[in-house]
Amino acid sequence: MIRIGCAGWTLPVPVQAAFPPGPSHLQRYAQVFPACEINSSFHRPHQPATWARWAEAVPADFGFCAKLPRTITHERRLQDCGALLSTFLAQSAGLGDKLHCLLVQLPPSLAFDQAVAARFFGLLRDHHAGGIAVEPRHASWFEPSVDGWMAGLRLARVLADPVRHEAGRAPGGWPGLVYLRLHGTPRMYYSAYPSELLQALARRLLLAQAGGAQVWCIFDNTAGQAAAGNALELQRLVQTYGG
C-alpha cells in the first residue's frame, strides 16, 4: 500500500464533500485515507486514553505516524532523554498496532554526531520495531556514509519539500521505507502543489512501491488548507497510474 495522507485530519470545507459522513473528522478522514501523521505530539503530550480513542476511530488497516516531542529532538537534542522517550512511547502505545511509524524531525542546527545518534537511535530501535522516519535538516546528515549508517538501523531519511540540500532531493537511509513530507512550495505550509508535480510524484511513488518499499506521502501544507485537496488528487493519480 502507498500510504497517502495529511499531517492531521482536519477537513477543510472545500473538500468535505469528498468524505463520507461520520461523527468526527478523524472517522470521516480514515474512510478515505489510509494514514495520518500526528504532529500535535511534537508540541504537547497526550494521555494514553487519547491515543487509544484515535485508534478506535479508524479501520483496522489504518496507519498512524507519531512525531517525537520537541523536548527530545530540539531541547535535549537527542541526549540524556531516555526518560522522556520512555514516557512518550508509553503514551503513544495507546495506538496499539495502528502505530506504524515514528517521525524524528531534527533541528536545522543539529549536526550528525555518530556517538550521540547511535545511543539515541539504538535506544529507540530497542523499543520500536516498526518504521522510523528521520527528517534531518543539517547538511552533515546527507553524506553517503551517514546514509549507510542509517540503513544499518533501518532508519529512513525523509524526503522533505522544500529541499534544503541537493542530496535531499531523494529519500535516503534504509530503502525499505520511503517517507515524503510535503510542506508546500514556494510558501511553506500554505502553497498548494500543482497537478503537474503531483502527476510526476504519483509515478515516483509507484516506482518505489514496485521496488518493495513501504511508501508514505504526507502533506503538511495545512495552514492554507491545501493538504487534503492535494492528498485527494495524488491518491486518485496513484490509483489511475497503478491500474
Phi, psi and chi 1 to 4 in degrees:
 res  aa     phi    psi   chi1   chi2   chi3   chi4
   1 MET       -  135.9  179.9 -175.5  -62.5      -
   2 ILE   -91.2  117.1  -64.0  175.9      -      -
   3 ARG   -94.1  104.4  -66.9 -172.5  177.6  -87.1
   4 ILE  -106.2  136.1  -64.3  168.8      -      -
   5 GLY  -170.1 -160.4      -      -      -      -
   6 CYS  -129.0  165.2  -55.8      -      -      -
   7 ALA   -85.3   94.6      -      -      -      -
   8 GLY    99.3  167.1      -      -      -      -
   9 TRP  -124.3   21.5   48.0   79.8      -      -
  10 THR   -66.1  135.6  -61.1      -      -      -
  11 LEU  -107.4  106.6  -54.8  179.0      -      -
  12 PRO   -61.8  149.4  -20.4   32.3      -      -
  13 VAL   -54.2  -42.5  171.4      -      -      -
  14 PRO   -60.8  -21.6  -24.8   35.6      -      -
  15 VAL  -114.2    3.2  -61.8      -      -      -
  16 GLN   -61.5  -27.8  -75.8 -170.2   11.7      -
  17 ALA   -66.8  -17.1      -      -      -      -
  18 ALA   -80.7   -5.0      -      -      -      -
  19 PHE  -115.7  135.8  -63.9   84.1      -      -
  20 PRO   -60.9  157.9  -19.5   31.3      -      -
  21 PRO   -66.0  156.3   22.5  -32.1      -      -
  22 GLY  -175.9  167.7      -      -      -      -
  23 PRO   -74.7  -13.8   25.0  -32.7      -      -
  24 SER  -149.1  160.9   71.3      -      -      -
  25 HIS   -61.6  -39.4  -84.8 -146.1      -      -
  26 LEU   -62.4  -44.7  175.5   55.8      -      -
  27 GLN   -65.0  -37.8  -73.5  170.7  -55.8      -
  28 ARG   -68.1  -46.0  -63.3  178.3   65.8 -169.9
  29 TYR   -56.3  -45.3  171.4  102.1      -      -
  30 ALA   -72.0  -11.2      -      -      -      -
  31 GLN   -81.6  -10.7  -66.8 -178.9   70.4      -
  32 VAL  -115.2  -45.3  173.9      -      -      -
  33 PHE  -103.5  147.9  -66.2  127.5      -      -
  34 PRO   -93.5    1.4   33.6  -35.5      -      -
  35 ALA  -156.5  158.3      -      -      -      -
  36 CYS  -152.5  145.2 -178.2      -      -      -
  37 GLU  -101.0  128.0 -169.6  179.7  -87.0      -
  38 ILE   -95.3  104.1  -60.9  174.6      -      -
  39 ASN   -89.8  -23.1  -85.9 -153.8      -      -
  40 SER   -62.1  -24.8   56.5      -      -      -
  41 SER   -68.4  -16.4   53.0      -      -      -
  42 PHE   -68.7  -34.2  176.9   76.3      -      -
  43 HIS   -94.7  -31.3  -58.5  -75.6      -      -
  44 ARG  -156.2  153.1   61.5 -173.3 -175.7  -81.4
  45 PRO   -77.1  156.8   27.6  -34.0      -      -
  46 HIS  -123.9  146.4  -59.9  -61.6      -      -
  47 GLN   -68.6  149.8  -65.5  -62.8  -43.1      -
  48 PRO   -53.2  -35.3  -27.2   34.7      -      -
  49 ALA   -65.0  -31.3      -      -      -      -
  50 THR   -68.3  -46.1  -60.2      -      -      -
  51 TRP   -59.2  -43.6  -64.7   92.4      -      -
  52 ALA   -63.7  -37.4      -      -      -      -
  53 ARG   -64.8  -39.5 -174.9  175.0   70.3 -108.9
  54 TRP   -63.1  -42.6  -68.1  -23.3      -      -
  55 ALA   -62.4  -37.6      -      -      -      -
  56 GLU   -70.7  -19.4  -68.2  167.5   -0.4      -
  57 ALA   -85.0   -6.9      -      -      -      -
  58 VAL  -121.7  160.4  -60.1      -      -      -
  59 PRO   -64.6  166.1  -19.1   30.8      -      -
  60 ALA   -62.6  -31.5      -      -      -      -
  61 ASP   -94.5    8.9   60.1  -10.3      -      -
  62 PHE   -76.3  146.4 -170.1   89.1      -      -
  63 GLY  -124.3  135.0      -      -      -      -
  64 PHE  -106.0  146.6  -74.3  101.6      -      -
  65 CYS  -117.0  124.3 -179.8      -      -      -
  66 ALA  -106.2  132.7      -      -      -      -
  67 LYS   -86.9  130.5 -170.6  173.5 -178.6  179.0
  68 LEU   -64.2  149.4  -96.3   63.0      -      -
  69 PRO   -65.0  149.5  -21.4   32.6      -      -
  70 ARG   -65.4  -24.4   63.9  174.1  -64.5  116.9
  71 THR   -59.3  -31.9   51.7      -      -      -
  72 ILE   -82.9  -48.7  -66.8  172.8      -      -
  73 THR   -84.6  -38.1   55.8      -      -      -
  74 HIS  -105.6  -31.5  -71.9   56.2      -      -
  75 GLU   -90.5  -52.9  -65.0  176.1   20.1      -
  76 ARG   -83.5  -17.2  -65.1  -70.9  179.9   87.4
  77 ARG    55.0   45.2  -61.8  168.5   69.1   85.6
  78 LEU    73.1    5.5  -52.1 -175.8      -      -
  79 GLN  -110.9  141.0  -60.1 -168.9   64.8      -
  80 ASP    50.9   46.7  -57.9  -40.5      -      -
  81 CYS  -125.6   24.7   52.6      -      -      -
  82 GLY   -59.5  -41.9      -      -      -      -
  83 ALA   -67.7  -40.6      -      -      -      -
  84 LEU   -63.3  -40.8  -70.0  170.2      -      -
  85 LEU   -65.7  -42.3 -177.4   59.0      -      -
  86 SER   -61.5  -40.4  -65.2      -      -      -
  87 THR   -64.0  -46.0  -62.7      -      -      -
  88 PHE   -62.8  -44.4  169.3   73.1      -      -
  89 LEU   -66.4  -34.7  -67.4  173.7      -      -
  90 ALA   -66.7  -39.2      -      -      -      -
  91 GLN   -68.0  -51.0  -67.4  167.3  -11.1      -
  92 SER   -70.9  -13.4   58.4      -      -      -
  93 ALA   -60.8  -16.4      -      -      -      -
  94 GLY   -60.9  -19.2      -      -      -      -
  95 LEU   -73.5  -17.1  -70.8  176.9      -      -
  96 GLY    61.3 -138.8      -      -      -      -
  97 ASP   -76.8    2.9   59.6    5.8      -      -
  98 LYS   -89.6   -2.8  -69.2  167.2 -173.9  168.6
  99 LEU   -84.9   96.6  175.7   58.3      -      -
 100 HIS   -90.8  -26.6  -73.7 -153.9      -      -
 101 CYS  -152.7  151.7 -170.6      -      -      -
 102 LEU  -117.4  139.7  -64.3  174.0      -      -
 103 LEU  -109.3  126.2  171.6   64.5      -      -
 104 VAL  -115.7   98.5 -174.3      -      -      -
 105 GLN   -95.1  125.4 -174.8 -168.6   59.4      -
 106 LEU  -102.2  149.6  -57.7  176.9      -      -
 107 PRO   -68.4  151.3   22.2  -30.8      -      -
 108 PRO   -59.0  -25.6  -23.6   33.5      -      -
 109 SER   -85.5   -4.8   61.1      -      -      -
 110 LEU   -88.3  104.0 -174.2   59.9      -      -
 111 ALA   -78.2  159.0      -      -      -      -
 112 PHE   -72.0  122.9  177.5   72.3      -      -
 113 ASP  -125.8  110.2 -179.5  -44.4      -      -
 114 GLN   -61.7  -36.3 -174.4  165.7  -22.5      -
 115 ALA   -64.7  -45.5      -      -      -      -
 116 VAL   -65.9  -46.9  171.2      -      -      -
 117 ALA   -63.8  -39.6      -      -      -      -
 118 ALA   -64.9  -42.0      -      -      -      -
 119 ARG   -63.0  -47.5  -77.4 -166.4  -61.8  -88.4
 120 PHE   -69.2  -52.4  174.9   77.7      -      -
 121 PHE   -72.9  -26.2  -74.5  107.8      -      -
 122 GLY   -64.3  -42.8      -      -      -      -
 123 LEU   -64.4  -44.4  178.8   63.2      -      -
 124 LEU   -62.7  -43.5 -178.6   56.9      -      -
 125 ARG   -66.5  -30.5 -177.3   48.9   80.7 -164.7
 126 ASP   -62.0  -28.4  -74.5  -16.1      -      -
 127 HIS  -106.4  -10.0  -69.8   85.5      -      -
 128 HIS  -139.6  112.1  179.3   74.7      -      -
 129 ALA   -88.1  -11.5      -      -      -      -
 130 GLY   -81.6 -161.1      -      -      -      -
 131 GLY   -67.4  142.2      -      -      -      -
 132 ILE  -131.2  117.0  -60.9  177.0      -      -
 133 ALA  -108.1  126.4      -      -      -      -
 134 VAL  -112.7  126.2 -174.9      -      -      -
 135 GLU  -111.1   85.2 -174.9 -176.8  -11.2      -
 136 PRO   -79.9  157.0   31.0  -31.5      -      -
 137 ARG  -131.3   -4.4  -70.0 -180.0  -78.1 -179.5
 138 HIS   -87.8  141.9 -169.7  -81.2      -      -
 139 ALA   -58.1  -28.6      -      -      -      -
 140 SER   -65.2  -19.1   58.7      -      -      -
 141 TRP   -80.7   -5.6  -73.8   83.2      -      -
 142 PHE  -105.3   15.4  -66.5   82.9      -      -
 143 GLU   -79.5  147.3  -62.8  -64.4  -31.8      -
 144 PRO   -55.5  -36.6  -26.3   34.7      -      -
 145 SER   -65.7  -34.2   59.9      -      -      -
 146 VAL   -71.7  -37.8  179.2      -      -      -
 147 ASP   -57.0  -44.7  -97.2   -3.1      -      -
 148 GLY   -64.6  -40.1      -      -      -      -
 149 TRP   -63.8  -43.3  177.1   86.0      -      -
 150 MET   -63.3  -40.9  -67.7  178.9   71.3      -
 151 ALA   -59.7  -34.9      -      -      -      -
 152 GLY   -63.8  -26.6      -      -      -      -
 153 LEU  -101.6    8.6  -79.5  174.5      -      -
 154 ARG    58.5   44.1  -68.4 -174.7  -66.7  117.2
 155 LEU  -104.0  122.9  -54.2  174.7      -      -
 156 ALA   -91.3  131.6      -      -      -      -
 157 ARG   -87.8  124.9  174.4  166.5   53.2   73.9
 158 VAL   -66.1  141.1  170.4      -      -      -
 159 LEU   -91.4  109.7 -170.1  169.4      -      -
 160 ALA  -111.1  132.8      -      -      -      -
 161 ASP  -113.9  131.8 -178.1   75.6      -      -
 162 PRO   -68.2  145.3  -20.9   32.8      -      -
 163 VAL   -78.9  131.4  173.4      -      -      -
 164 ARG   -93.0  -32.2  -69.5  170.6  174.4  -99.6
 165 HIS  -133.7  146.0  -50.9  -74.0      -      -
 166 GLU   -55.3  -40.4 -172.4   60.6   29.8      -
 167 ALA   -67.1  -16.7      -      -      -      -
 168 GLY   -80.6    3.6      -      -      -      -
 169 ARG   -74.2  -10.2  -65.5 -170.2 -179.8  -81.0
 170 ALA  -130.7  151.8      -      -      -      -
 171 PRO   -63.0  160.6  -14.6   27.1      -      -
 172 GLY  -141.8 -170.0      -      -      -      -
 173 GLY    70.2 -140.3      -      -      -      -
 174 TRP   -67.7  122.6 -175.5   52.9      -      -
 175 PRO   -76.3   -7.6   27.5  -34.4      -      -
 176 GLY   -72.6  -15.2      -      -      -      -
 177 LEU  -129.7  122.1  172.4   62.7      -      -
 178 VAL  -110.4  119.2  170.6      -      -      -
 179 TYR  -128.7  119.1 -161.4  106.7      -      -
 180 LEU  -111.4  137.8  -79.9   64.8      -      -
 181 ARG  -125.3  116.1  -59.5 -169.6   76.4 -133.8
 182 LEU  -110.8  109.7  -52.3 -179.7      -      -
 183 HIS   -94.4   -5.4  -59.7   94.6      -      -
 184 GLY   101.9  132.6      -      -      -      -
 185 THR  -139.6  133.3  -57.5      -      -      -
 186 PRO   -86.5  -20.2   30.3  -35.5      -      -
 187 ARG   -97.7  110.0 -171.8 -177.7  179.9 -165.6
 188 MET   -58.3  137.4  -76.1 -174.3   68.2      -
 189 TYR    74.6   -8.7  -53.2  116.9      -      -
 190 TYR  -117.7  -43.8  -74.0   87.5      -      -
 191 SER   -68.0  138.5  -66.0      -      -      -
 192 ALA   -86.9  152.9      -      -      -      -
 193 TYR   -89.7  137.2  -70.9   96.3      -      -
 194 PRO   -73.4  159.2   26.7  -34.3      -      -
 195 SER   -59.1  -36.7  -66.4      -      -      -
 196 GLU   -61.6  -41.0  -65.6   77.7    8.1      -
 197 LEU   -68.4  -40.6 -174.4  145.7      -      -
 198 LEU   -65.7  -33.5  -64.1  177.1      -      -
 199 GLN   -64.0  -45.3  -69.6  166.0   13.1      -
 200 ALA   -65.4  -38.0      -      -      -      -
 201 LEU   -64.9  -41.2  179.9   57.9      -      -
 202 ALA   -58.2  -43.9      -      -      -      -
 203 ARG   -66.1  -36.3  -66.2 -172.7  172.3   93.7
 204 ARG   -66.5  -40.7 -172.3  170.7 -178.5  177.5
 205 LEU   -66.2  -39.9  -62.7 -178.0      -      -
 206 LEU   -65.3  -36.1  -74.4  163.1      -      -
 207 LEU   -64.3  -41.7  -77.2  173.7      -      -
 208 ALA   -64.1  -40.6      -      -      -      -
 209 GLN   -64.2  -42.4 -178.8 -166.6   43.3      -
 210 ALA   -63.1  -26.5      -      -      -      -
 211 GLY   -80.6    0.0      -      -      -      -
 212 GLY    97.4    5.2      -      -      -      -
 213 ALA   -83.9  149.6      -      -      -      -
 214 GLN   -74.5  133.8  -56.2  170.9   48.9      -
 215 VAL  -123.4  125.6 -178.5      -      -      -
 216 TRP  -122.5  138.3  -74.7   61.9      -      -
 217 CYS  -136.5  111.2 -175.8      -      -      -
 218 ILE  -113.6  127.8  -61.9  -64.9      -      -
 219 PHE   -94.0  123.7  -72.4   90.4      -      -
 220 ASP  -115.2   17.6 -167.7   24.8      -      -
 221 ASN   -87.3   59.4   48.7  -17.0      -      -
 222 THR   -88.0  -23.4   53.9      -      -      -
 223 ALA   -63.8  -34.3      -      -      -      -
 224 GLY   -93.6    9.0      -      -      -      -
 225 GLN    62.5   28.2  -60.5 -170.7  -24.2      -
 226 ALA   -94.0  -17.0      -      -      -      -
 227 ALA   -59.4  -51.7      -      -      -      -
 228 ALA   -63.4  -40.6      -      -      -      -
 229 GLY   -64.5  -43.4      -      -      -      -
 230 ASN   -63.1  -40.5  -82.5  162.7      -      -
 231 ALA   -65.8  -39.7      -      -      -      -
 232 LEU   -61.9  -45.4  -74.5  167.1      -      -
 233 GLU   -65.2  -43.8 -176.7  175.3   -1.8      -
 234 LEU   -63.5  -39.8  180.0   61.8      -      -
 235 GLN   -62.7  -41.3 -173.6  163.0  -93.5      -
 236 ARG   -63.1  -41.0  -73.6 -166.5  -64.9  -92.0
 237 LEU   -65.9  -42.0  -70.8  166.0      -      -
 238 VAL   -61.4  -42.1  165.4      -      -      -
 239 GLN   -65.5  -38.0  -68.7  167.2   -9.3      -
 240 THR   -68.8  -50.5  -61.3      -      -      -
 241 TYR   -72.5  -27.7  -62.2  158.7      -      -
 242 GLY   -82.1   -6.0      -      -      -      -
 243 GLY    78.0      -      -      -      -      -
